[in-house]
């Protein structure tokens, strides 16, 4: 009985963790930016270096508004997506 309870509690959490780890960068960008704050910008509107500054400003704005800021991993993933799709 104890084994079944452990499996019933542990497996869904493990599946959720694996699912979250596999989140695509673009989906994360949509979830953290559009769903919370504003319309999504076109990544091609800025150069790769410019996105670093923009994301740092967005981090500050999120903190000022009481929104949980991006984690380091989220920041890196979103930046990677934006830079990969930025204008050259």
PyMOL Python script that loads the backbone (N, CA, C, O; Angstrom):
from pymol import cmd

cmd.read_pdbstr("""\
ATOM      1  N   UNK A   1       0.827  -1.206   0.000  1.00  0.00           N
ATOM      2  CA  UNK A   1       0.000   0.000   0.000  1.00  0.00           C
ATOM      3  C   UNK A   1       0.869   1.267   0.000  1.00  0.00           C
ATOM      4  O   UNK A   1       0.603   2.207  -0.749  1.00  0.00           O
ATOM      5  N   UNK A   2       1.907   1.283   0.845  1.00  0.00           N
ATOM      6  CA  UNK A   2       2.778   2.450   0.916  1.00  0.00           C
ATOM      7  C   UNK A   2       3.467   2.705  -0.427  1.00  0.00           C
ATOM      8  O   UNK A   2       3.662   3.856  -0.820  1.00  0.00           O
ATOM      9  N   UNK A   3       3.833   1.636  -1.123  1.00  0.00           N
ATOM     10  CA  UNK A   3       4.477   1.772  -2.423  1.00  0.00           C
ATOM     11  C   UNK A   3       3.556   2.453  -3.407  1.00  0.00           C
ATOM     12  O   UNK A   3       3.988   3.329  -4.157  1.00  0.00           O
ATOM     13  N   UNK A   4       2.303   2.069  -3.416  1.00  0.00           N
ATOM     14  CA  UNK A   4       1.334   2.665  -4.352  1.00  0.00           C
ATOM     15  C   UNK A   4       1.109   4.143  -4.050  1.00  0.00           C
ATOM     16  O   UNK A   4       0.969   4.951  -4.968  1.00  0.00           O
ATOM     17  N   UNK A   5       1.074   4.492  -2.790  1.00  0.00           N
ATOM     18  CA  UNK A   5       0.904   5.897  -2.413  1.00  0.00           C
ATOM     19  C   UNK A   5       2.111   6.706  -2.877  1.00  0.00           C
ATOM     20  O   UNK A   5       1.963   7.803  -3.418  1.00  0.00           O
ATOM     21  N   UNK A   6       3.297   6.163  -2.664  1.00  0.00           N
ATOM     22  CA  UNK A   6       4.518   6.836  -3.114  1.00  0.00           C
ATOM     23  C   UNK A   6       4.499   7.041  -4.622  1.00  0.00           C
ATOM     24  O   UNK A   6       4.790   8.136  -5.104  1.00  0.00           O
ATOM     25  N   UNK A   7       4.161   5.997  -5.366  1.00  0.00           N
ATOM     26  CA  UNK A   7       4.111   6.078  -6.826  1.00  0.00           C
ATOM     27  C   UNK A   7       3.064   7.094  -7.268  1.00  0.00           C
ATOM     28  O   UNK A   7       3.309   7.881  -8.182  1.00  0.00           O
ATOM     29  N   UNK A   8       1.908   7.082  -6.630  1.00  0.00           N
ATOM     30  CA  UNK A   8       0.825   7.999  -6.990  1.00  0.00           C
ATOM     31  C   UNK A   8       1.214   9.453  -6.748  1.00  0.00           C
ATOM     32  O   UNK A   8       0.746  10.342  -7.460  1.00  0.00           O
ATOM     33  N   UNK A   9       2.057   9.706  -5.760  1.00  0.00           N
ATOM     34  CA  UNK A   9       2.479  11.073  -5.463  1.00  0.00           C
ATOM     35  C   UNK A   9       3.740  11.470  -6.219  1.00  0.00           C
ATOM     36  O   UNK A   9       3.874  12.627  -6.619  1.00  0.00           O
ATOM     37  N   UNK A  10       4.651  10.555  -6.420  1.00  0.00           N
ATOM     38  CA  UNK A  10       5.941  10.865  -7.027  1.00  0.00           C
ATOM     39  C   UNK A  10       5.887  10.963  -8.548  1.00  0.00           C
ATOM     40  O   UNK A  10       6.449  11.897  -9.120  1.00  0.00           O
ATOM     41  N   UNK A  11       5.238  10.042  -9.200  1.00  0.00           N
ATOM     42  CA  UNK A  11       5.241   9.972 -10.663  1.00  0.00           C
ATOM     43  C   UNK A  11       4.657  11.223 -11.314  1.00  0.00           C
ATOM     44  O   UNK A  11       5.281  11.756 -12.231  1.00  0.00           O
ATOM     45  N   UNK A  12       3.480  11.726 -10.886  1.00  0.00           N
ATOM     46  CA  UNK A  12       2.979  12.957 -11.526  1.00  0.00           C
ATOM     47  C   UNK A  12       3.942  14.137 -11.389  1.00  0.00           C
ATOM     48  O   UNK A  12       4.077  14.931 -12.320  1.00  0.00           O
ATOM     49  N   UNK A  13       4.603  14.260 -10.255  1.00  0.00           N
ATOM     50  CA  UNK A  13       5.576  15.334 -10.076  1.00  0.00           C
ATOM     51  C   UNK A  13       6.772  15.174 -10.993  1.00  0.00           C
ATOM     52  O   UNK A  13       7.290  16.156 -11.524  1.00  0.00           O
ATOM     53  N   UNK A  14       7.209  13.946 -11.179  1.00  0.00           N
ATOM     54  CA  UNK A  14       8.328  13.670 -12.079  1.00  0.00           C
ATOM     55  C   UNK A  14       7.955  13.976 -13.522  1.00  0.00           C
ATOM     56  O   UNK A  14       8.746  14.562 -14.261  1.00  0.00           O
ATOM     57  N   UNK A  15       6.761  13.585 -13.919  1.00  0.00           N
ATOM     58  CA  UNK A  15       6.285  13.859 -15.275  1.00  0.00           C
ATOM     59  C   UNK A  15       6.180  15.363 -15.500  1.00  0.00           C
ATOM     60  O   UNK A  15       6.567  15.861 -16.557  1.00  0.00           O
ATOM     61  N   UNK A  16       5.663  16.083 -14.520  1.00  0.00           N
ATOM     62  CA  UNK A  16       5.549  17.538 -14.634  1.00  0.00           C
ATOM     63  C   UNK A  16       6.928  18.174 -14.758  1.00  0.00           C
ATOM     64  O   UNK A  16       7.115  19.073 -15.578  1.00  0.00           O
ATOM     65  N   UNK A  17       7.881  17.733 -13.974  1.00  0.00           N
ATOM     66  CA  UNK A  17       9.233  18.287 -14.039  1.00  0.00           C
ATOM     67  C   UNK A  17       9.853  18.043 -15.410  1.00  0.00           C
ATOM     68  O   UNK A  17      10.503  18.928 -15.966  1.00  0.00           O
ATOM     69  N   UNK A  18       9.657  16.854 -15.952  1.00  0.00           N
ATOM     70  CA  UNK A  18      10.199  16.554 -17.278  1.00  0.00           C
ATOM     71  C   UNK A  18       9.516  17.401 -18.343  1.00  0.00           C
ATOM     72  O   UNK A  18      10.168  17.861 -19.281  1.00  0.00           O
ATOM     73  N   UNK A  19       8.220  17.610 -18.210  1.00  0.00           N
ATOM     74  CA  UNK A  19       7.481  18.420 -19.172  1.00  0.00           C
ATOM     75  C   UNK A  19       7.959  19.866 -19.123  1.00  0.00           C
ATOM     76  O   UNK A  19       8.169  20.488 -20.165  1.00  0.00           O
ATOM     77  N   UNK A  20       8.130  20.398 -17.931  1.00  0.00           N
ATOM     78  CA  UNK A  20       8.594  21.777 -17.799  1.00  0.00           C
ATOM     79  C   UNK A  20      10.012  21.939 -18.331  1.00  0.00           C
ATOM     80  O   UNK A  20      10.341  22.978 -18.902  1.00  0.00           O
ATOM     81  N   UNK A  21      10.851  20.934 -18.152  1.00  0.00           N
ATOM     82  CA  UNK A  21      12.218  21.007 -18.639  1.00  0.00           C
ATOM     83  C   UNK A  21      12.269  21.009 -20.163  1.00  0.00           C
ATOM     84  O   UNK A  21      13.234  21.491 -20.757  1.00  0.00           O
ATOM     85  N   UNK A  22      11.232  20.470 -20.792  1.00  0.00           N
ATOM     86  CA  UNK A  22      11.212  20.374 -22.252  1.00  0.00           C
ATOM     87  C   UNK A  22      10.504  21.552 -22.913  1.00  0.00           C
ATOM     88  O   UNK A  22      10.271  21.535 -24.121  1.00  0.00           O
ATOM     89  N   UNK A  23      10.165  22.562 -22.140  1.00  0.00           N
ATOM     90  CA  UNK A  23       9.449  23.709 -22.700  1.00  0.00           C
ATOM     91  C   UNK A  23      10.292  24.380 -23.772  1.00  0.00           C
ATOM     92  O   UNK A  23      11.466  24.682 -23.559  1.00  0.00           O
ATOM     93  N   UNK A  24       9.694  24.602 -24.895  1.00  0.00           N
ATOM     94  CA  UNK A  24      10.359  25.268 -26.008  1.00  0.00           C
ATOM     95  C   UNK A  24      10.605  26.734 -25.659  1.00  0.00           C
ATOM     96  O   UNK A  24       9.795  27.360 -24.975  1.00  0.00           O
ATOM     97  N   UNK A  25      11.722  27.275 -26.131  1.00  0.00           N
ATOM     98  CA  UNK A  25      12.071  28.672 -25.831  1.00  0.00           C
ATOM     99  C   UNK A  25      10.996  29.653 -26.286  1.00  0.00           C
ATOM    100  O   UNK A  25      10.699  30.623 -25.589  1.00  0.00           O
ATOM    101  N   UNK A  26      10.423  29.404 -27.436  1.00  0.00           N
ATOM    102  CA  UNK A  26       9.389  30.309 -27.946  1.00  0.00           C
ATOM    103  C   UNK A  26       8.145  30.270 -27.070  1.00  0.00           C
ATOM    104  O   UNK A  26       7.533  31.307 -26.816  1.00  0.00           O
ATOM    105  N   UNK A  27       7.772  29.101 -26.615  1.00  0.00           N
ATOM    106  CA  UNK A  27       6.596  28.969 -25.744  1.00  0.00           C
ATOM    107  C   UNK A  27       6.858  29.676 -24.420  1.00  0.00           C
ATOM    108  O   UNK A  27       5.968  30.332 -23.877  1.00  0.00           O
ATOM    109  N   UNK A  28       8.065  29.546 -23.904  1.00  0.00           N
ATOM    110  CA  UNK A  28       8.428  30.240 -22.670  1.00  0.00           C
ATOM    111  C   UNK A  28       8.358  31.746 -22.875  1.00  0.00           C
ATOM    112  O   UNK A  28       7.843  32.467 -22.021  1.00  0.00           O
ATOM    113  N   UNK A  29       8.870  32.220 -23.999  1.00  0.00           N
ATOM    114  CA  UNK A  29       8.804  33.642 -24.356  1.00  0.00           C
ATOM    115  C   UNK A  29       7.352  34.118 -24.353  1.00  0.00           C
ATOM    116  O   UNK A  29       7.041  35.164 -23.784  1.00  0.00           O
ATOM    117  N   UNK A  30       6.475  33.362 -24.979  1.00  0.00           N
ATOM    118  CA  UNK A  30       5.059  33.724 -25.028  1.00  0.00           C
ATOM    119  C   UNK A  30       4.439  33.726 -23.636  1.00  0.00           C
ATOM    120  O   UNK A  30       3.693  34.639 -23.282  1.00  0.00           O
ATOM    121  N   UNK A  31       4.747  32.712 -22.859  1.00  0.00           N
ATOM    122  CA  UNK A  31       4.152  32.587 -21.530  1.00  0.00           C
ATOM    123  C   UNK A  31       4.609  33.681 -20.574  1.00  0.00           C
ATOM    124  O   UNK A  31       3.800  34.235 -19.830  1.00  0.00           O
ATOM    125  N   UNK A  32       5.885  33.989 -20.590  1.00  0.00           N
ATOM    126  CA  UNK A  32       6.414  34.961 -19.628  1.00  0.00           C
ATOM    127  C   UNK A  32       6.194  36.402 -20.046  1.00  0.00           C
ATOM    128  O   UNK A  32       6.151  37.292 -19.197  1.00  0.00           O
ATOM    129  N   UNK A  33       6.054  36.647 -21.337  1.00  0.00           N
ATOM    130  CA  UNK A  33       5.960  38.028 -21.806  1.00  0.00           C
ATOM    131  C   UNK A  33       4.537  38.427 -22.201  1.00  0.00           C
ATOM    132  O   UNK A  33       3.999  39.401 -21.675  1.00  0.00           O
ATOM    133  N   UNK A  34       3.945  37.702 -23.097  1.00  0.00           N
ATOM    134  CA  UNK A  34       2.616  38.078 -23.594  1.00  0.00           C
ATOM    135  C   UNK A  34       1.529  37.767 -22.587  1.00  0.00           C
ATOM    136  O   UNK A  34       0.632  38.582 -22.372  1.00  0.00           O
ATOM    137  N   UNK A  35       1.597  36.611 -21.972  1.00  0.00           N
ATOM    138  CA  UNK A  35       0.539  36.223 -21.049  1.00  0.00           C
ATOM    139  C   UNK A  35       0.521  37.093 -19.796  1.00  0.00           C
ATOM    140  O   UNK A  35      -0.527  37.263 -19.173  1.00  0.00           O
ATOM    141  N   UNK A  36       1.656  37.636 -19.431  1.00  0.00           N
ATOM    142  CA  UNK A  36       1.738  38.423 -18.199  1.00  0.00           C
ATOM    143  C   UNK A  36       1.647  39.927 -18.401  1.00  0.00           C
ATOM    144  O   UNK A  36       1.037  40.623 -17.589  1.00  0.00           O
ATOM    145  N   UNK A  37       2.246  40.437 -19.475  1.00  0.00           N
ATOM    146  CA  UNK A  37       2.418  41.887 -19.529  1.00  0.00           C
ATOM    147  C   UNK A  37       1.937  42.584 -20.794  1.00  0.00           C
ATOM    148  O   UNK A  37       1.197  43.564 -20.707  1.00  0.00           O
ATOM    149  N   UNK A  38       2.333  42.112 -21.946  1.00  0.00           N
ATOM    150  CA  UNK A  38       2.111  42.914 -23.144  1.00  0.00           C
ATOM    151  C   UNK A  38       2.086  42.066 -24.402  1.00  0.00           C
ATOM    152  O   UNK A  38       2.315  40.857 -24.370  1.00  0.00           O
ATOM    153  N   UNK A  39       1.804  42.728 -25.498  1.00  0.00           N
ATOM    154  CA  UNK A  39       1.831  42.076 -26.800  1.00  0.00           C
ATOM    155  C   UNK A  39       3.272  41.697 -27.121  1.00  0.00           C
ATOM    156  O   UNK A  39       4.202  42.437 -26.800  1.00  0.00           O
ATOM    157  N   UNK A  40       3.450  40.553 -27.748  1.00  0.00           N
ATOM    158  CA  UNK A  40       4.801  40.091 -28.050  1.00  0.00           C
ATOM    159  C   UNK A  40       5.468  40.945 -29.122  1.00  0.00           C
ATOM    160  O   UNK A  40       4.864  41.251 -30.150  1.00  0.00           O
ATOM    161  N   UNK A  41       6.708  41.324 -28.874  1.00  0.00           N
ATOM    162  CA  UNK A  41       7.455  42.021 -29.923  1.00  0.00           C
ATOM    163  C   UNK A  41       7.969  41.008 -30.940  1.00  0.00           C
ATOM    164  O   UNK A  41       8.125  39.827 -30.630  1.00  0.00           O
ATOM    165  N   UNK A  42       8.223  41.471 -32.130  1.00  0.00           N
ATOM    166  CA  UNK A  42       8.838  40.640 -33.159  1.00  0.00           C
ATOM    167  C   UNK A  42      10.331  40.572 -32.844  1.00  0.00           C
ATOM    168  O   UNK A  42      10.980  41.616 -32.785  1.00  0.00           O
ATOM    169  N   UNK A  43      10.896  39.386 -32.641  1.00  0.00           N
ATOM    170  CA  UNK A  43      12.325  39.289 -32.328  1.00  0.00           C
ATOM    171  C   UNK A  43      13.218  39.943 -33.381  1.00  0.00           C
ATOM    172  O   UNK A  43      14.341  40.350 -33.082  1.00  0.00           O
ATOM    173  N   UNK A  44      12.723  40.043 -34.600  1.00  0.00           N
ATOM    174  CA  UNK A  44      13.485  40.612 -35.700  1.00  0.00           C
ATOM    175  C   UNK A  44      13.552  42.146 -35.651  1.00  0.00           C
ATOM    176  O   UNK A  44      14.226  42.766 -36.474  1.00  0.00           O
ATOM    177  N   UNK A  45      12.861  42.744 -34.698  1.00  0.00           N
ATOM    178  CA  UNK A  45      12.860  44.206 -34.641  1.00  0.00           C
ATOM    179  C   UNK A  45      14.144  44.788 -34.042  1.00  0.00           C
ATOM    180  O   UNK A  45      14.422  45.976 -34.202  1.00  0.00           O
ATOM    181  N   UNK A  46      14.920  43.958 -33.358  1.00  0.00           N
ATOM    182  CA  UNK A  46      16.165  44.420 -32.750  1.00  0.00           C
ATOM    183  C   UNK A  46      17.311  43.492 -33.113  1.00  0.00           C
ATOM    184  O   UNK A  46      17.107  42.365 -33.563  1.00  0.00           O
ATOM    185  N   UNK A  47      18.524  43.996 -32.904  1.00  0.00           N
ATOM    186  CA  UNK A  47      19.714  43.171 -33.081  1.00  0.00           C
ATOM    187  C   UNK A  47      19.926  42.337 -31.819  1.00  0.00           C
ATOM    188  O   UNK A  47      19.388  42.646 -30.756  1.00  0.00           O
ATOM    189  N   UNK A  48      20.715  41.282 -31.955  1.00  0.00           N
ATOM    190  CA  UNK A  48      20.943  40.350 -30.846  1.00  0.00           C
ATOM    191  C   UNK A  48      21.424  41.046 -29.571  1.00  0.00           C
ATOM    192  O   UNK A  48      20.921  40.759 -28.485  1.00  0.00           O
ATOM    193  N   UNK A  49      22.388  41.954 -29.693  1.00  0.00           N
ATOM    194  CA  UNK A  49      22.934  42.644 -28.518  1.00  0.00           C
ATOM    195  C   UNK A  49      21.888  43.513 -27.828  1.00  0.00           C
ATOM    196  O   UNK A  49      21.914  43.672 -26.608  1.00  0.00           O
ATOM    197  N   UNK A  50      20.975  44.069 -28.604  1.00  0.00           N
ATOM    198  CA  UNK A  50      19.957  44.952 -28.041  1.00  0.00           C
ATOM    199  C   UNK A  50      18.982  44.188 -27.143  1.00  0.00           C
ATOM    200  O   UNK A  50      18.450  44.753 -26.188  1.00  0.00           O
ATOM    201  N   UNK A  51      18.745  42.914 -27.441  1.00  0.00           N
ATOM    202  CA  UNK A  51      17.799  42.136 -26.642  1.00  0.00           C
ATOM    203  C   UNK A  51      18.269  41.949 -25.205  1.00  0.00           C
ATOM    204  O   UNK A  51      17.444  41.822 -24.300  1.00  0.00           O
ATOM    205  N   UNK A  52      19.571  41.928 -24.981  1.00  0.00           N
ATOM    206  CA  UNK A  52      20.090  41.791 -23.619  1.00  0.00           C
ATOM    207  C   UNK A  52      19.610  42.971 -22.776  1.00  0.00           C
ATOM    208  O   UNK A  52      19.096  42.786 -21.672  1.00  0.00           O
ATOM    209  N   UNK A  53      19.778  44.163 -23.295  1.00  0.00           N
ATOM    210  CA  UNK A  53      19.365  45.372 -22.569  1.00  0.00           C
ATOM    211  C   UNK A  53      17.859  45.396 -22.344  1.00  0.00           C
ATOM    212  O   UNK A  53      17.394  45.740 -21.258  1.00  0.00           O
ATOM    213  N   UNK A  54      17.098  45.031 -23.370  1.00  0.00           N
ATOM    214  CA  UNK A  54      15.632  45.040 -23.263  1.00  0.00           C
ATOM    215  C   UNK A  54      15.178  44.068 -22.181  1.00  0.00           C
ATOM    216  O   UNK A  54      14.320  44.406 -21.365  1.00  0.00           O
ATOM    217  N   UNK A  55      15.740  42.878 -22.167  1.00  0.00           N
ATOM    218  CA  UNK A  55      15.326  41.900 -21.152  1.00  0.00           C
ATOM    219  C   UNK A  55      15.685  42.358 -19.740  1.00  0.00           C
ATOM    220  O   UNK A  55      14.929  42.108 -18.801  1.00  0.00           O
ATOM    221  N   UNK A  56      16.811  43.015 -19.581  1.00  0.00           N
ATOM    222  CA  UNK A  56      17.188  43.530 -18.259  1.00  0.00           C
ATOM    223  C   UNK A  56      16.198  44.601 -17.798  1.00  0.00           C
ATOM    224  O   UNK A  56      15.845  44.653 -16.620  1.00  0.00           O
ATOM    225  N   UNK A  57      15.759  45.438 -18.705  1.00  0.00           N
ATOM    226  CA  UNK A  57      14.742  46.454 -18.370  1.00  0.00           C
ATOM    227  C   UNK A  57      13.432  45.771 -17.996  1.00  0.00           C
ATOM    228  O   UNK A  57      12.762  46.181 -17.049  1.00  0.00           O
ATOM    229  N   UNK A  58      13.072  44.738 -18.733  1.00  0.00           N
ATOM    230  CA  UNK A  58      11.823  44.018 -18.443  1.00  0.00           C
ATOM    231  C   UNK A  58      11.886  43.360 -17.062  1.00  0.00           C
ATOM    232  O   UNK A  58      10.884  43.315 -16.349  1.00  0.00           O
ATOM    233  N   UNK A  59      13.057  42.851 -16.687  1.00  0.00           N
ATOM    234  CA  UNK A  59      13.226  42.271 -15.360  1.00  0.00           C
ATOM    235  C   UNK A  59      12.907  43.313 -14.279  1.00  0.00           C
ATOM    236  O   UNK A  59      12.192  43.027 -13.319  1.00  0.00           O
ATOM    237  N   UNK A  60      13.446  44.514 -14.453  1.00  0.00           N
ATOM    238  CA  UNK A  60      13.207  45.579 -13.473  1.00  0.00           C
ATOM    239  C   UNK A  60      11.731  45.949 -13.423  1.00  0.00           C
ATOM    240  O   UNK A  60      11.171  46.142 -12.343  1.00  0.00           O
ATOM    241  N   UNK A  61      11.105  46.048 -14.583  1.00  0.00           N
ATOM    242  CA  UNK A  61       9.679  46.394 -14.622  1.00  0.00           C
ATOM    243  C   UNK A  61       8.822  45.326 -13.962  1.00  0.00           C
ATOM    244  O   UNK A  61       7.838  45.638 -13.292  1.00  0.00           O
ATOM    245  N   UNK A  62       9.192  44.081 -14.150  1.00  0.00           N
ATOM    246  CA  UNK A  62       8.436  42.997 -13.517  1.00  0.00           C
ATOM    247  C   UNK A  62       8.524  43.122 -11.999  1.00  0.00           C
ATOM    248  O   UNK A  62       7.517  42.989 -11.303  1.00  0.00           O
ATOM    249  N   UNK A  63       9.716  43.376 -11.488  1.00  0.00           N
ATOM    250  CA  UNK A  63       9.897  43.534 -10.052  1.00  0.00           C
ATOM    251  C   UNK A  63       9.097  44.722  -9.525  1.00  0.00           C
ATOM    252  O   UNK A  63       8.485  44.629  -8.461  1.00  0.00           O
ATOM    253  N   UNK A  64       9.095  45.841 -10.260  1.00  0.00           N
ATOM    254  CA  UNK A  64       8.357  47.033  -9.838  1.00  0.00           C
ATOM    255  C   UNK A  64       6.852  46.772  -9.781  1.00  0.00           C
ATOM    256  O   UNK A  64       6.152  47.352  -8.951  1.00  0.00           O
ATOM    257  N   UNK A  65       6.362  45.913 -10.649  1.00  0.00           N
ATOM    258  CA  UNK A  65       4.926  45.614 -10.708  1.00  0.00           C
ATOM    259  C   UNK A  65       4.525  44.449  -9.817  1.00  0.00           C
ATOM    260  O   UNK A  65       3.354  44.069  -9.781  1.00  0.00           O
ATOM    261  N   UNK A  66       5.472  43.888  -9.108  1.00  0.00           N
ATOM    262  CA  UNK A  66       5.167  42.773  -8.219  1.00  0.00           C
ATOM    263  C   UNK A  66       4.975  41.448  -8.941  1.00  0.00           C
ATOM    264  O   UNK A  66       4.389  40.513  -8.395  1.00  0.00           O
ATOM    265  N   UNK A  67       5.474  41.371 -10.175  1.00  0.00           N
ATOM    266  CA  UNK A  67       5.407  40.134 -10.945  1.00  0.00           C
ATOM    267  C   UNK A  67       6.703  39.384 -10.719  1.00  0.00           C
ATOM    268  O   UNK A  67       7.777  39.986 -10.713  1.00  0.00           O
ATOM    269  N   UNK A  68       6.615  38.070 -10.531  1.00  0.00           N
ATOM    270  CA  UNK A  68       7.815  37.287 -10.314  1.00  0.00           C
ATOM    271  C   UNK A  68       8.746  37.432 -11.517  1.00  0.00           C
ATOM    272  O   UNK A  68       8.362  37.101 -12.639  1.00  0.00           O
ATOM    273  N   UNK A  69       9.956  37.920 -11.296  1.00  0.00           N
ATOM    274  CA  UNK A  69      10.887  38.091 -12.413  1.00  0.00           C
ATOM    275  C   UNK A  69      11.316  36.744 -12.987  1.00  0.00           C
ATOM    276  O   UNK A  69      11.128  35.695 -12.371  1.00  0.00           O
ATOM    277  N   UNK A  70      11.887  36.804 -14.163  1.00  0.00           N
ATOM    278  CA  UNK A  70      12.364  35.588 -14.812  1.00  0.00           C
ATOM    279  C   UNK A  70      13.498  34.990 -14.005  1.00  0.00           C
ATOM    280  O   UNK A  70      14.337  35.710 -13.464  1.00  0.00           O
ATOM    281  N   UNK A  71      13.519  33.686 -13.928  1.00  0.00           N
ATOM    282  CA  UNK A  71      14.660  33.014 -13.310  1.00  0.00           C
ATOM    283  C   UNK A  71      15.847  33.155 -14.261  1.00  0.00           C
ATOM    284  O   UNK A  71      15.679  33.578 -15.405  1.00  0.00           O
ATOM    285  N   UNK A  72      17.024  32.811 -13.803  1.00  0.00           N
ATOM    286  CA  UNK A  72      18.206  32.887 -14.666  1.00  0.00           C
ATOM    287  C   UNK A  72      18.038  31.988 -15.881  1.00  0.00           C
ATOM    288  O   UNK A  72      18.427  32.355 -16.989  1.00  0.00           O
ATOM    289  N   UNK A  73      17.460  30.816 -15.672  1.00  0.00           N
ATOM    290  CA  UNK A  73      17.255  29.886 -16.779  1.00  0.00           C
ATOM    291  C   UNK A  73      16.241  30.444 -17.770  1.00  0.00           C
ATOM    292  O   UNK A  73      16.454  30.371 -18.980  1.00  0.00           O
ATOM    293  N   UNK A  74      15.128  31.008 -17.264  1.00  0.00           N
ATOM    294  CA  UNK A  74      14.129  31.601 -18.155  1.00  0.00           C
ATOM    295  C   UNK A  74      14.740  32.758 -18.947  1.00  0.00           C
ATOM    296  O   UNK A  74      14.527  32.879 -20.154  1.00  0.00           O
ATOM    297  N   UNK A  75      15.495  33.597 -18.258  1.00  0.00           N
ATOM    298  CA  UNK A  75      16.153  34.728 -18.911  1.00  0.00           C
ATOM    299  C   UNK A  75      17.043  34.223 -20.045  1.00  0.00           C
ATOM    300  O   UNK A  75      16.990  34.745 -21.158  1.00  0.00           O
ATOM    301  N   UNK A  76      17.852  33.216 -19.764  1.00  0.00           N
ATOM    302  CA  UNK A  76      18.767  32.660 -20.769  1.00  0.00           C
ATOM    303  C   UNK A  76      18.020  32.054 -21.948  1.00  0.00           C
ATOM    304  O   UNK A  76      18.400  32.259 -23.101  1.00  0.00           O
ATOM    305  N   UNK A  77      16.955  31.307 -21.658  1.00  0.00           N
ATOM    306  CA  UNK A  77      16.180  30.674 -22.730  1.00  0.00           C
ATOM    307  C   UNK A  77      15.495  31.709 -23.614  1.00  0.00           C
ATOM    308  O   UNK A  77      15.524  31.607 -24.841  1.00  0.00           O
ATOM    309  N   UNK A  78      14.882  32.698 -22.986  1.00  0.00           N
ATOM    310  CA  UNK A  78      14.181  33.733 -23.753  1.00  0.00           C
ATOM    311  C   UNK A  78      15.182  34.551 -24.558  1.00  0.00           C
ATOM    312  O   UNK A  78      14.935  34.862 -25.723  1.00  0.00           O
ATOM    313  N   UNK A  79      16.303  34.898 -23.950  1.00  0.00           N
ATOM    314  CA  UNK A  79      17.336  35.637 -24.662  1.00  0.00           C
ATOM    315  C   UNK A  79      17.847  34.822 -25.857  1.00  0.00           C
ATOM    316  O   UNK A  79      18.039  35.370 -26.942  1.00  0.00           O
ATOM    317  N   UNK A  80      18.062  33.545 -25.665  1.00  0.00           N
ATOM    318  CA  UNK A  80      18.535  32.687 -26.762  1.00  0.00           C
ATOM    319  C   UNK A  80      17.529  32.687 -27.916  1.00  0.00           C
ATOM    320  O   UNK A  80      17.912  32.763 -29.083  1.00  0.00           O
ATOM    321  N   UNK A  81      16.241  32.602 -27.579  1.00  0.00           N
ATOM    322  CA  UNK A  81      15.210  32.622 -28.619  1.00  0.00           C
ATOM    323  C   UNK A  81      15.217  33.954 -29.360  1.00  0.00           C
ATOM    324  O   UNK A  81      15.208  33.989 -30.591  1.00  0.00           O
ATOM    325  N   UNK A  82      15.233  35.046 -28.607  1.00  0.00           N
ATOM    326  CA  UNK A  82      15.200  36.374 -29.231  1.00  0.00           C
ATOM    327  C   UNK A  82      16.429  36.617 -30.096  1.00  0.00           C
ATOM    328  O   UNK A  82      16.318  37.137 -31.206  1.00  0.00           O
ATOM    329  N   UNK A  83      17.591  36.244 -29.594  1.00  0.00           N
ATOM    330  CA  UNK A  83      18.810  36.458 -30.365  1.00  0.00           C
ATOM    331  C   UNK A  83      18.886  35.576 -31.600  1.00  0.00           C
ATOM    332  O   UNK A  83      19.399  35.997 -32.637  1.00  0.00           O
ATOM    333  N   UNK A  84      18.384  34.366 -31.495  1.00  0.00           N
ATOM    334  CA  UNK A  84      18.385  33.471 -32.658  1.00  0.00           C
ATOM    335  C   UNK A  84      17.473  33.978 -33.768  1.00  0.00           C
ATOM    336  O   UNK A  84      17.676  33.675 -34.944  1.00  0.00           O
ATOM    337  N   UNK A  85      16.464  34.757 -33.376  1.00  0.00           N
ATOM    338  CA  UNK A  85      15.492  35.262 -34.342  1.00  0.00           C
ATOM    339  C   UNK A  85      15.602  36.762 -34.573  1.00  0.00           C
ATOM    340  O   UNK A  85      14.722  37.369 -35.184  1.00  0.00           O
ATOM    341  N   UNK A  86      16.695  37.364 -34.078  1.00  0.00           N
ATOM    342  CA  UNK A  86      16.880  38.805 -34.211  1.00  0.00           C
ATOM    343  C   UNK A  86      17.407  39.147 -35.599  1.00  0.00           C
ATOM    344  O   UNK A  86      17.813  38.282 -36.375  1.00  0.00           O
ATOM    345  N   UNK A  87      17.380  40.454 -35.877  1.00  0.00           N
ATOM    346  CA  UNK A  87      17.957  40.883 -37.161  1.00  0.00           C
ATOM    347  C   UNK A  87      19.468  40.978 -37.002  1.00  0.00           C
ATOM    348  O   UNK A  87      19.987  41.170 -35.903  1.00  0.00           O
ATOM    349  N   UNK A  88      20.122  40.847 -38.068  1.00  0.00           N
ATOM    350  CA  UNK A  88      21.595  40.848 -38.050  1.00  0.00           C
ATOM    351  C   UNK A  88      22.068  42.205 -38.314  1.00  0.00           C
ATOM    352  O   UNK A  88      23.275  42.443 -38.347  1.00  0.00           O
TER     353      UNK A  88
END
""", "prot")
cmd.dss("prot")
cmd.show_as("cartoon", "prot")
cmd.util.cbc("prot")
cmd.orient("prot")
